[in-house]
Amino acid sequence: MATMDVLSAKLLRSSLHPHAPFLPCPSLPSRRYRRPSSIYCRLTTSSLSSSSAATTSEGDANQDLSALLSDESTTDAPGAGSRKKRSNSGASSIPSGVRLENISKSYKGVTVLKDVSWEVQRGEKVGLVGVNGAGKTTQLRIIAGLEEPDGGNVVKAKENMKIAFLSQEFEVCASRTVREEFLSAFQEEMGVKTCLDQVQAALERATEDMDLMGRLLDELDLLQRQSQDVDLGMVDVKIQKLMPELGFVPEDADRLVASFSGGWKMRMSLGKILLQDPDLLLLDEPTNHVDLDTIEWLESYLKTQDVPMVIISHDRAFLDQCCTKIVETEFGVSKTYKGNYSGYVLAKAIWVETQRAAWEKQQKEIEHTRELISRLGAGASSGRASSEQKKLEKLEKEGLIEKPFQRKQLKIRFPERGRSGRTVLAINNLKFGFGDKDIVQQC
Ligand SMILES: Nc1ncnc2c1ncn2[C@@H]1O[C@H](COP(=O)(O)OP(=O)(O)OP(=O)(O)O)[C@@H](O)[C@H]1O
């Protein structure tokens, strides 16, 4: 069965939970180190479709090391993440990114997606649009393997694809420093380091027990070789390169995450997933909770990224700046428009007009045919009436043009208000700040 790696910036269930230490030792197979199979900081990797055999052997291996360090292990093993089936059988291939083919999905009998087909490839930035509840997030969750579609195929360019999912809430750990936060993206590398530290500490305590010492030394040897494989030195280099790209200055590395605004936390979340070189980037409302400067920064930053990208946003200007293709979902069916958001609005308006004109023409024809049938009725012309009737029935069965749906314009009327008093608001001696930082001195 195919496996898939998912990155995400939001925690699902995780060894990388903001409040958990870095990958705890028991999640590592003791015989051969493997990338942890459950995700779960939405920015780490996951083999969502690992076979049950793999799960079992990993579980056994985890138990080995847990037993060895039984008094050291303090947190849940994160290897217990859910593994889900992929649905890509019988589908056509794609060179990069992902393709949805005829996806359908219902929740409790209510159809959300009926027939959704679109694709995103390297260099493309797809904007997913549609009214609230149209099923946009559901599509991202299906791509990420967090939901199973009821029907259709999710075709990925390769197995073990790394999919990064930046969700609406930027989950960062307030009590970490910025550097620690970025380090948390390197679950695999940090997992090896944590294990090394734990085994070394256990060795120092095991001086009386020769048997335990022997086994710990074996483990230490294995971990040391693994730490060479995963190249811990590369981690620092990557972080130092990325931080200025995201707008951080070197001094920020030791500042607490808590001291940054929402916009900067978004940059950290995005940075963490980019550090892992994803094959596909899914962004769900990335501009929520961030200021205008950050939105503008994000627009230009995303433009420099070549990774296939899918963006959900209610910010039309943002979609306009970033997207190369728009996929609209309406009544569970998708429609693809090339170009940015403005191009989509225009193309959609033209489509609606063309469709309306075709629908009106057909309705007139139907009306005319009905009149003709009733006029011809029985008698000498009944043969012609019957053939017109058959024509009409065929048309109604097969060739009816759908009336285009047009949302009603929202009309909002604000009631007239009388004048307020002469003094609307008075502020005297106001001081405000965060911690020891004054925002307003005195006014
Ligand atoms: N796990 C679930 N169980 C039941 N219903 C669900 C579940 N997930 C989503 N839905 C429903 O499916 C519909 C589509 O949800 P989804 O979040 O995909 O829409 P959306 O287009 O992203 O909406 P919004 O723009 O408001 O975020 C909604 O009616 C939602 O309530």
The ligand as a Gaussian input file, in Angstrom:
#p B3LYP/6-31G(d) Opt

LIG

0 1
 N      -16.101000      15.822000      10.334000
 C      -17.241000      16.375000       9.925000
 N      -18.421000      15.878000      10.339000
 C      -19.590000      16.403000       9.903000
 N      -19.683000      17.443000       9.050000
 C      -18.540000      17.977000       8.605000
 C      -17.263000      17.473000       9.014000
 N      -16.304000      18.199000       8.394000
 C      -16.936000      19.116000       7.649000
 N      -18.275000      18.977000       7.773000
 C      -19.284000      19.781000       7.090000
 O      -18.961000      19.803000       5.726000
 C      -19.265000      21.075000       5.163000
 C      -18.044000      21.608000       4.472000
 O      -17.091000      21.973000       5.443000
 P      -15.716000      22.668000       5.048000
 O      -15.046000      23.081000       6.305000
 O      -14.980000      21.802000       4.124000
 O      -16.236000      23.948000       4.256000
 P      -15.445000      25.237000       3.799000
 O      -15.822000      25.493000       2.396000
 O      -14.006000      25.089000       4.096000
 O      -16.106000      26.320000       4.752000
 P      -15.494000      27.655000       5.410000
 O      -15.224000      28.603000       4.296000
 O      -16.597000      28.127000       6.298000
 O      -14.263000      27.248000       6.168000
 C      -19.754000      21.952000       6.301000
 O      -21.166000      21.960000       6.273000
 C      -19.259000      21.253000       7.526000
 O      -20.102000      21.458000       8.624000

